[in-house]
Amino acid sequence: SQQGEEDPQALSIQEGENATMNCSYKTSINNLQWYRQNSGRGLVHLILIRSNEREKHSGRLRVTLDTSKKSSSLLITASRAADTASYFCATSKGNTGKLIFGQGTTLQVKP
Amino acid sequence: EAQVTQNPRYLITVTGKKLTVTCSQNMNHEYMSWYRQDPGLGLRQIYYSMNVEVTDKGDVPEGYKVSRKEKRNFPLILESPSPNQTSLYFCASSSQLVGSSGRSDTQYFGPGTRLTVL
């Protein structure tokens, strides 16, 4: 079963606004990662935050991790139409290499 | 260029006709995995391999086979495809090296194979 659950399932905003997506998970993790998927294409890794980190930035992306609440959020600032895609969180635990993916949030940024 | 390639990208076939989807990576990654993606069900892992000759079932292995004879290749075999295997399939790979910050397990995905079984 999927460990990650994402919220909201779909999000529609205007260009220039910020987009926030949330991810919750159930067990302890090594790290949590966010991926992006353009329609019908392969997932692309965006950012990784380790279990001992609380916040991480990469360009217009800001990720937070709250291990006590088992949740993470991805903030995309100053969104662009090109940010339109589905965004997935994925958790890594143990040493098998396996990632557990959430169901994803579909983001639409209107020009 | 570091990449994961899959072939074919699109395939329409009929029930029962054996098929193989190839996957190859050029990053010397130990870990490789196959996923299927269906609307409303997200990404589900079919099989994975932690290294050559080491494979294991994922969450939805029924109806699929894999092999890992070489480090770079991880083909997905459907011996007798059925319509419920119509889906979008992704291969992915990752390094199992543990760096100074710990494990990463960041996966690199292929472009996908859209399979339709009639």
Interface residues (C-beta under 8 A of the other chain):
Chain A: S1 Q2 N30 N31 Q33 G40 R41 G42 L43 V44 H45 L48 R50 F88 A90 S92 N95 T96 G97 K98 L99 F101 G102 Q103 G104
Chain B: V4 E30 Y31 S33 G42 L43 Q45 Y48 M50 G58 D59 L88 F90 A92 S94 Q96 S101 G102 R103 S104 D105 T106 Q107 Y108 F109 G110 P111 G112 R114
